[in-house]
């Protein structure tokens, strides 16, 4: 049975509450990059797409893939493989995050959660936009 407009609104509210509670910074970024829409289905799909992108970028699972790609083409001055990636923050970012940089290997591995979000996105997208109007 297709989801109603109210169903999409309920799913969206639940998802926003959960993300806000678990990672307020990610929630703020997702809200900033999600285009507003009067269609709750479209808004939910856009929110999910932004959330998946941001969480993928903030996952140690991405670190391993990037490191493997780098090591295919780049070596250290001593000729060895690159063993880690550290992101040095700008002065403004240092003030905001109160740290000098971020070691990407120390980020939580969110790959499983991202895969679940992708499955949800695809399930909702298969609805084809034909939700009941109530």
CORJORA-V425119 format. One record per residue. N is the residue number from 1. RES is the residue in one small letter. OMEGA is omega in whole degrees, -180 to 180 (* if undefined). Layout:
BEGIN
N;RES;OMEGA, N;RES;OMEGA
END
This chain:
BEGIN
1;x;180, 2;x;177, 3;x;177, 4;x;176, 5;x;-180, 6;x;177, 7;x;180, 8;x;178, 9;x;-180, 10;x;178, 11;x;-179, 12;x;-180, 13;x;180, 14;x;-179, 15;x;179, 16;x;179, 17;x;-178, 18;x;-179, 19;x;178, 20;x;-178, 21;x;-175, 22;x;-176, 23;x;-177, 24;x;-179, 25;x;178, 26;x;179, 27;x;-180, 28;x;178, 29;x;-180, 30;x;179, 31;x;-179, 32;x;-174, 33;x;180, 34;x;180, 35;x;178, 36;x;180, 37;x;175, 38;x;178, 39;x;-176, 40;x;177, 41;x;180, 42;x;-179, 43;x;179, 44;x;180, 45;x;178, 46;x;178, 47;x;179, 48;x;180, 49;x;178, 50;x;-180, 51;x;179, 52;x;-179, 53;x;-176, 54;x;180, 55;x;177, 56;x;180, 57;x;-178, 58;x;-179, 59;x;178, 60;x;176, 61;x;177, 62;x;-180, 63;x;-179, 64;x;179, 65;x;180, 66;x;180, 67;x;177, 68;x;179, 69;x;179, 70;x;-177, 71;x;174, 72;x;-172, 73;x;-172, 74;x;175, 75;x;176, 76;x;178, 77;x;179, 78;x;179, 79;x;-179, 80;x;179, 81;x;174, 82;x;-175, 83;x;-179, 84;x;179, 85;x;177, 86;x;180, 87;x;177, 88;x;-176, 89;x;175, 90;x;-180, 91;x;179, 92;x;179, 93;x;177, 94;x;179, 95;x;-179, 96;x;-173, 97;x;179, 98;x;174, 99;x;-176, 100;x;-177, 101;x;-179, 102;x;174, 103;x;-173, 104;x;179, 105;x;-177, 106;x;177, 107;x;177, 108;x;177, 109;x;-177, 110;x;-174, 111;x;-180, 112;x;179, 113;x;179, 114;x;178, 115;x;177, 116;x;177, 117;x;177, 118;x;178, 119;x;177, 120;x;179, 121;x;-178, 122;x;177, 123;x;-179, 124;x;-179, 125;x;178, 126;x;177, 127;x;176, 128;x;177, 129;x;-178, 130;x;176, 131;x;-178, 132;x;174, 133;x;180, 134;x;*
END
